[in-house]
């Protein structure tokens, strides 16, 4: 909620208004938000007697019945707007479809819309709420690691426009966010890994204790869905809970004084200097976590060249990325991207680079006086270092697939329609680094993507990653579809 306090004073030629807006909103950690034994969410809607929910279609396919039974238990009428949201569908038409549902529902201005899904869902639906009657309340229930750890902290909401990410948006806080980490039980490892990058981001530059825990439990955290998978040890579960709570708290501590981004030196922008441009450069775009990991790893190399972190600290950061299966380099992360990315970010950051780098691990410095020559020298050194890492520093399942694009849903018909074509593509392009001989960069990129496609199971669990284990076959289309992408990228 927000309250505006302002004063009006006469000036020589008119008036001057001075005011500030008080913003208040809550976060609640609650495992089992749709468990009828937990009335917390239902209590937010009892005064209204009904609920309009916006969710991703595949989130609905997995959790829809549970949501319906939950609100039925509390005597609340539920209407659900189901949408397909990914970067390619994070658009004005998707935004308008949500607005239409709000109109049909007859939403009141202070009646909160329930938004359930990953960061993309909360971005678009949140923007619809910001625009609808200029200020409609909403409640956020994030379901992915990025949604829980990163997007839940911010009050930014937006859609993509043209070729630009988040070009149209607003600052609009939800009145409440419920953080339920049991959603990670149905999230595949590829999406767990994708979100793990956000925790490396905040811990490397601002919270040493969290970095230490990530370093100690890296593989176990990813493999067990932050301790939520069956058979997870109590030790890993407790470590995960501490990491999540302290990581979110640290990001809130850093961001709440600057919710509207008036200050541009932002610690949590570590990894976001060159990645906004590079993320969408490959024909099949990189997952966000992998894109920022490349940026962070390169920035660590730059910091090491400046003696801001020791060789030992530098290696420790890179080793953590590698163990997590996150990308540290990409064939198209080159001098041209550095130059274009620098030019773009200077406009965003009012003419200064403001590149966040660790100095040392657990604290941060912002670099402004970096020349193109120094950036390129750091890039050459970074790529030489990457030769000593698995896959030359490229990550596992680094490219978006149908679980990110917003166009493929969990259903058998979708599998039958694509399985044959994907298998043919996989047979041609999936023989580790490919037997198809094409020129230069396209061959390397295609081979990498093709591996993901052949493995099939990489796309196992549906849009925003969610799906039940017994749905692997149906959801396997995501991996197969990525195989088609790999073939296309390699053959052209």
N, C-alpha and C positions, 0 to 999 in steps of 0.2 A: 504494500500500500504506500501511497505517497501523500504528503501534505505540503502545500505551497505557502510560504510566508514571505511577504513582500511589503515594501514601503514605497510611497509615491511622494516625490518632492518637486516643487516648482523650480525651474531654472530660468535664466534670463529670457530664453526664447521658447520655452515649452515645459516639459516635465522629464523627470528621470525616475525610472523604476529600478529598485534594487531588491532582489529576492533570492531565495534558495528553496529547493524542493527536498523535503525530508522523505527518504525512501526506506521502507521497512519490509523485509520479507524473510521467510523462515526456511530452514533446512531441517529435515527429519530423517535420520537413519532408521530404516524399518525393513527388516527382512520379511517378505510376505505381505506386500502392500495390498494385494487382492485376496488375502486370507480372511474369511468372514470373522475370524477371531480378533482381527485388527480393525477397529472402527475408525481409525484416524482419518483416512481419506473420506469415508462416508460422512463423517461428522462435518466436513467442509461443505457438504451439499444438502444437509437436512433442511436448512432454511428454505431451499429452493424446491425440494421434492423431486428433482430431476437432474440429469447430467447429459451434456453434449460432450462427447469424447472425439478427439481426432487422433488417429493412429495409423501407422503403416499397415498396409494390407497383410503382410506376412507376420507382423506382430499379432494382428488379429487372428490369423490362422492358427497361431500357437496359443495365444492367451485370451482370445475372444470369449470363449465359453466361460473361462474363469472370471473374466470381468463381468459378464452378464449375470452369472450366479451371485457374484459379490454384491452388486447393486440391487439385485432382486431380493437378496437376503435382508437388506436394509430398507426395502420398500421404496426404492428410488427408480424412477423411469429412466432408462438409458437409451440414448440415440448415438450411434457411432458413425462418424465420417471416416471411411476407409480410403486411403490414398496410397499411391506409389511414389515414394520420395527418394531420390538419389541426386547426385550433383547434376545429372542431365535433366532431372525433373524438378529441380529446385528453382521453379520459374514462376512468372506472373500468372499463367493459366492455372497452375497448381494452387497458388495463393488465392486466386479468384474462386476456385472451386470450394475452398474452405469458407470463404466469405459467403458464398451462396448457401452453404449449409447452416451458417450462423443466422442468416436471414430467415431461412425456412423454419429453423428451430424457434425463432423469435427470442433470441438471446437478449437478456437485459444487460445494461452497461456494466453493472457491478457483479453480474453472475459469472462465475469463473468457468471458462472452457477447460476441459481436462485434456492435456496433451501427453500422449504416451508414445515413446519411441526414442530413437537415437538423436544425435545433435542436429541432423538435417530436418527431421520432423519438427523438433522444437523450434528451430530457426524459422521455418516457413509458417507454421501455425502461430508462433509467437508474433510474427510480423503481421499476420492477419488480425490478431487481437489488438496489436498496437494501432492499426489503421482503422479498425471497425469502431465507428463513433469516436474515433481519435484515441480511445483508451478503454479497452475491454479487459477485464481480469482474466488470468489463466493460471492453472496449476500444472506443474511440470512433473512427469514421472519418466526420467531417462532410463533407457534399457541397454545401452552399450557402454563400454569402458570410456570412450571419448565423451559420450553423453553424461555419464556419471561423474567423471573426474574433471573434465575441461568445460564442456558446454554448459553444464549446470551452474558453474560459477559466474559466468558472464550474464549480463542483461542485454547483450546485443542480439538482435533478431534481424533476419534478412533473407532476400532471395538473390539469385544470380540474374544478371541482365547483360545481354550481348555476350561478349567473351570474357566478362569480368565476374569474379566471385564476389558475392555479397555487395554488389554495387548499390542496390536499393535496400534500405533497412531503417532501423530505429533502435533506440535504447528503451527497452520496455521490460520491467522486472515482473516475474511471476509473483503471486502472493504467497506461494508455498512450493517447495520442491521436496519430493519424497525420494530418498536415495535407497533403493532396494537392490542390493548386490546379488540376490538370488537369480536375477535375470541372467547373470553370467553363466549359469548352468547350461543354458541353451545357446550360448554364443560360441562359435568355432574358434579354434586357436588363432586363425588368421586375424580375426577381429580383436581378440584379446591382445595379441601382439601389436596391432595397430594402435590401440589405446595405451599400451605400456609406454609408448614413446612420450606421451604427455607427462607421465610421472618422472621419466628421466629428465625431461625439460625443466620441471619446477625444482627437482631435487639437486640437479647439477649446479644451478645458479642461485639457489636460495635455501636449501634445506639439507644439510649434510647427513643428518640422522636418517632421513628417508632414503637418500642415496645409498647409505650403508646397508639398509634393509633390502633394497632392490638388488644390490650387488650380491648379498648373501643368498637370497631366495629366488633369484631371477627365473630359472627354469621351472621351479615348482609353482611359482605364481602363474606363469603362463599356461602350464599343463593342467592345472587344477581350477582354472577360472577364478583366480584369487581366493583359493581355498573353499570354493562353493561346490565343486564337483564331488560326487560320491567317493568316499574313500580318502578324502583329503585329511591330512593330519591336523590336529589341533594347533600345533606349532605354526604351520603355514597359515592357517585360518587367522590366528591371532596376529601374525606378522602382517597379513593382508589388511586386516581391519585397521591396524595402526597406520600403515602406509596410506590407505585411502582417506582416513579421517584427517591425518596430519597434512597430507598433500592438498586436500580440499581446503583445509583451514589456512594453509600457507598461501594458496592462491587467492582466497577471499581476503586475507590480510593485505596482500599486495594490491588487489584490484578495487576493493571497496572505497578507498580514498580517491579513486580515479575511474569511477564507473562509466563516465562519459568520455573517457580517453582524452581529457584535456591535456594531461601530461603525456608526452610521447616517449619518454625513456621508461620502457616497460620491461621488467625482468621476465615476465612470461612471454615476451616476444623472442626469447632465445629460440633459434630454429625457424624464425619467421621473417628473415631478411631476404633471402633469395628463393625460398620454397614457394611463396605465393605464385611466382611465375613458373618455376620449374615443375610444379606438381602436375600441371595440365599440358606440358610440352610433349611427353610421349604419346604416340597414337592411342595406346591404351593408357589412360592416366595412372599415375602413382596413387596409392592410398595415402591419405593425409599423414598418417603416422610415419610412413616411410619417407615421404617428402621432407618433413621437418627433421627427421633423423639424419638425412644427408646434409642438410643445412647445419645441424648441430655438430655433427662429426667434423665437417669442414671448418666450422667456426672454432672448434677445439684445436684443430691444427693451426689455425691462424693465431689463436691465443698462445699456443706453445711456441710458435716462432717469435712471439713478442716476449717470451719468458714470463707470461702471466700464470701459466701452469707448468709444472715440471714435466719432464719426460715420463716419469712414473705415473703422474696424474693423467696425462694425455693418454697413455696406453690403457689405463684403467677405464677411462671413459669409452674408448673405442672397443675394448674387450666386452664391456657391458652391452653395447649395441650389437656386437657380433653374437654374443651368447643368446640374446633375445631374438635373433633372426631378423633384426631390423636393417634397413639399407644404410650404408655409409657413403656410397658412391653410385653413380649411374653414368652410362656412356654419354648421355646428352647433358650431363652437368659439366659444362665446359666454359671456356673463356667468354664465349658469346652470351651464354646464359648469365654469367656473372655480370657482364657489362649491362645487359638489358635489365636484369633484376635489380642492379644497383640504381639505375636510372629510374625505375618504377618506384622503388621504395623511398627514394629521395623526395618524390612528390607526396607520398603518403606521410612522410615524417618531417615535413616542412624544411626540406633542403639539407637535412643531416642524416647520416647513415644510421646512427644510433644502434649499431649492431651489438646485441647482448652476447657476451662471452664469459665463461667461468674465470674467476680470479680470486682465490683458487677454487677447487670444488666446494660448492656450498655457498658461494658468494658470486657477485656479478660486477662486471665493468662494461661500460658502453663505449664503443669505438667510433670515432668520427673522422679521424685523420688518416684513413687508409687509402693509399693510392691504388690505381688500377694495376700498377706494376707489382705492388705487394700482394694484392689479391690473387693475381695470376701466379706469382711465385709460390704462394701458399697452396694454390690448387695443384701445381705440379708436384710439390712435396706430398700433398695428401694422396694423390693418385699413385705415387710411388709407394707410399706406406700401405695402401690398399692391396697391393700385390701380395702382401704377406698374410692376408686374411682369406677365409673361405669365400669362393665365388667372386674374388677381387672386390670384396666389400658390398656386393649386391645382396639384397635381402631375400627372405623367403616369402612367397605369395605377396609380392610387393605391389602388384597391379590390381586396380579395381576389377571386379567381376560383377556378376548379376546381383550379388549381395550389396553392391554399392551404387549401381546405376539407376535403380528405381524402376526398371522396366520388366523385370522377370519375377514372377511370383511362384510360390510353391504349388505346383500341380502336375499331375501325371501327364496331362496332355502336352504341356510345355516340354517335358522330357522327350516324349515320343517324337515330337516335331523336330527336335534338334539333335537327338542322340546320334543318328546315322551320320549327319554332316560333320558333327563334332568328332566322331570317331575317325572318319576319313582324314580330317584335318590333323587330329592327334597322331595318327599313324604316319603321316607325312612329316610332321614338324616336331614330333615329340621325342625323337631319338637323341637324347642328351646332346644339346648344342647343335642338333639338326644335321641331316645329311643333305638337305637342300642347299645348293651353293648359290648364294646371292651376294651382292656387293656390300661391303663395309658395314655401316652401323645398323642397317635394316636387318642383316643376318643375325647379328648379336642380339638385338632387341627381340626379334621374332622367336629366336631359340629360347630365350629366357621365358617369354610369355607362354610358349608352347609347352614347356615343362609343366607349368601350372595347369594347363588344360588337360594334358594326358593324365595327370594325377587325379583329375576329376573330383576326388574327395575334398580338394581345396575349397570348393564352393558348396560344401556339404549342407550348410544350415540356413539358407534362405536370405531374403532381403534384410539388411541390418544384421545379418548373420544368424538370425534365430531360427531354430527348428528342432524338433524332437529327434532323438537318435534313431527311432524307427522310421524316420522320414528321409534317411540318407539317400535312398535311391531317387526319390522324387526331387530332392534338393540338389542332387549331384549335378543337375543341369548347369549350376553356376560354374563348377569347375570345367565342365565340358564346353560351356560357352566361352570360357577364357581360352580353351584350346583353339577354338575357331579364331579368336583374336590373335593368338600366337601365330597361327598359320598365315593370317592376313598380314600381320606386321612383318613376318619373315619373308613372305613371298613378294612383297611390294617394296 
